[in-house]
Amino acid sequence: MSRWEELTGGTSGDEYAARFAALAATGRDMHGEARFCDALVAPGARILDAGCGTGRVAIRLAELGHDCTGVDLDASMLAVARKAAPELRWFEADLSRLDPDALGFEAGFDLVVAAGNIFPLLAPGTEAETVRRLAGALRDGGLLVSGFGLDRAHLPVEPTITLAEYDAHCTAAGLTLVDRFATWDAAPYDDGGYAVNVHVR
């Protein structure tokens, strides 16, 4: 069982969507992840939102003109995504068991984004396999973009993966670090408690 399932029971989709809607209503920018990813790819890129949740990032990227697919383990989150954007492709799957060919892009995605603390909330011991599966969904030259917390201040659970461990998983999966930032606004990484990572296949 993933740490996310342990935390939420897999039934938090409506609550999660309501929380982000309330934040958006205050004027807070909710699209930093999508803006960051959009700047990395050409128009009309094929993008996989891995651990898409309620679809916030994928939907915004589709609005920006990209060909987006979302995958998540939580059916309650996907129900919200499907209602919000029925025209997009949404798949229910465990990322550590993801079959990239089943997503319909044999040529591979231009970018895979894993935002929202995906890696610290995986089932224990599945981090390396998840990286391998996501790398396998990329075309040659494609990018894996991830953002996650590294300390308790940035996570709903105790820290579970270090940057050194994550980079080692990426290297083993045939990925190379391109850049690392402290925020989705591309602030320079300062050895703090949150990292946005860009790796290339």
C-alpha positions in Angstrom: 0.0 0.0 0.0 1.3 3.5 -0.9 1.8 6.1 1.8 -0.8 8.2 0.0 -3.4 5.4 0.5 -2.4 5.1 4.2 -2.9 8.8 4.7 -6.2 9.3 2.8 -7.8 5.9 2.3 -8.2 6.6 -1.3 -11.3 8.7 -0.8 -10.1 12.3 -0.7 -10.7 13.5 -4.2 -13.5 15.9 -3.6 -11.9 17.2 -0.4 -8.6 17.7 -2.2 -10.2 19.5 -5.1 -12.2 21.8 -2.7 -9.0 22.7 -0.9 -7.2 23.8 -4.1 -10.3 25.6 -5.3 -10.4 27.6 -2.1 -6.7 28.5 -2.5 -7.3 29.6 -6.1 -10.2 31.8 -4.9 -7.8 33.8 -2.8 -5.9 34.7 -5.9 -3.0 32.3 -5.3 -1.2 31.1 -8.4 -2.1 27.4 -8.8 -0.2 26.8 -12.1 3.5 27.0 -11.3 4.1 23.3 -12.2 2.4 23.6 -15.5 4.1 26.9 -16.4 7.5 25.3 -15.5 6.9 22.3 -17.7 5.5 24.3 -20.6 8.7 26.3 -20.7 10.7 23.1 -21.2 9.0 21.6 -24.3 7.9 22.6 -27.8 4.2 23.5 -28.5 1.9 20.5 -28.7 4.2 18.3 -26.6 3.1 14.8 -25.4 3.0 15.1 -21.6 2.3 12.4 -19.0 1.2 13.7 -15.6 2.3 10.8 -13.3 0.3 10.9 -10.1 -2.0 13.4 -11.6 -4.5 13.5 -8.8 -7.5 15.7 -9.7 -5.8 16.7 -12.9 -4.9 20.3 -12.0 -1.5 20.2 -13.8 -2.5 18.1 -16.8 -5.6 20.2 -17.4 -3.6 23.4 -17.4 -1.0 22.0 -19.7 -3.8 20.9 -22.1 -5.1 24.4 -22.0 -1.7 25.6 -23.0 -1.9 23.4 -26.1 -0.2 20.2 -25.1 -1.3 16.6 -25.6 -1.8 15.4 -22.0 -2.4 12.1 -20.3 -2.9 11.6 -16.6 -2.4 8.5 -14.4 -3.1 8.0 -10.8 -3.7 5.2 -8.3 -6.5 7.0 -6.4 -9.9 6.5 -8.1 -11.5 9.3 -6.1 -9.0 11.8 -7.5 -9.4 10.5 -11.0 -13.2 10.9 -10.7 -12.7 14.6 -10.2 -10.2 14.8 -13.1 -12.6 13.0 -15.5 -15.5 15.3 -14.5 -13.4 18.4 -15.0 -11.8 17.3 -18.3 -13.6 14.3 -19.9 -11.8 14.9 -23.2 -8.4 14.0 -21.7 -7.1 10.5 -21.2 -7.1 9.4 -17.5 -5.7 6.0 -16.4 -6.0 4.3 -13.0 -2.7 2.6 -12.3 0.1 2.1 -9.7 3.1 4.0 -11.0 5.4 1.2 -9.9 3.5 -1.2 -12.2 2.8 1.2 -15.0 2.9 -0.2 -18.5 3.9 2.7 -20.8 2.7 0.9 -23.9 -0.9 0.8 -22.4 -0.9 4.7 -22.5 -1.0 4.7 -26.3 2.2 6.5 -27.1 4.6 3.9 -28.4 7.0 6.7 -29.5 7.2 7.9 -25.9 6.3 11.1 -24.1 8.2 14.4 -24.5 7.9 15.0 -20.8 6.7 13.2 -17.7 5.9 15.3 -14.7 5.6 13.9 -11.2 4.5 16.9 -9.0 2.9 16.9 -5.6 5.3 14.8 -3.5 4.7 11.7 -5.6 8.0 10.0 -4.7 7.8 10.4 -0.9 4.2 9.0 -1.0 4.9 5.8 -3.0 4.7 2.4 -1.4 8.0 1.8 0.5 10.6 0.1 -1.7 9.0 1.0 -5.0 10.9 4.2 -5.7 13.5 2.7 -8.0 11.0 0.7 -10.0 8.7 3.8 -10.4 11.6 5.8 -11.8 12.4 3.0 -14.2 8.8 2.8 -15.4 8.5 6.6 -15.9 11.8 6.7 -17.7 10.5 3.9 -19.9 7.6 6.2 -20.9 9.9 8.8 -22.3 11.2 9.2 -25.8 14.9 9.5 -26.2 15.7 13.1 -25.2 12.5 13.3 -23.1 12.4 14.9 -19.7 11.4 13.6 -16.3 10.4 16.5 -14.1 9.7 15.9 -10.4 9.1 18.0 -7.4 9.0 16.8 -3.8 9.7 17.6 -0.2 12.9 16.4 1.6 12.0 17.3 5.2 9.0 17.1 7.5 8.2 20.8 6.9 7.5 20.0 3.3 5.8 16.6 3.7 2.8 15.0 5.3 4.9 12.0 6.3 8.4 11.5 7.5 11.0 12.0 4.8 11.4 8.8 2.8 13.8 9.6 -0.1 16.9 11.7 -0.4 18.1 13.5 -3.5 21.1 11.3 -3.6 18.9 8.2 -3.6 16.6 9.7 -6.2 19.5 10.7 -8.5 20.9 7.1 -8.2 17.5 5.7 -9.2 17.5 8.1 -12.2 21.0 7.1 -13.2 20.1 3.4 -13.0 17.1 4.1 -15.3 19.2 5.8 -17.9 18.4 9.4 -16.9 20.9 12.3 -16.5 20.4 15.3 -14.2 19.9 18.5 -16.3 19.0 21.0 -13.5 17.6 21.4 -10.0 15.6 24.2 -8.5 14.1 25.1 -5.1 10.7 26.0 -6.4 8.5 25.6 -9.5 9.3 29.3 -10.2 12.9 28.1 -10.9 14.5 29.6 -7.9 18.1 28.2 -7.6 18.3 25.1 -5.4 19.8 26.0 -2.0 20.0 22.6 -0.3 16.6 23.3 1.2 13.7 21.1 2.0 12.1 21.0 -1.4 13.6 20.3 -4.8 12.3 20.4 -8.4 14.4 18.1 -10.5 14.8 17.8 -14.3 16.4 14.7 -15.8 16.8 13.7 -19.4 16.6 10.3 -21.0 
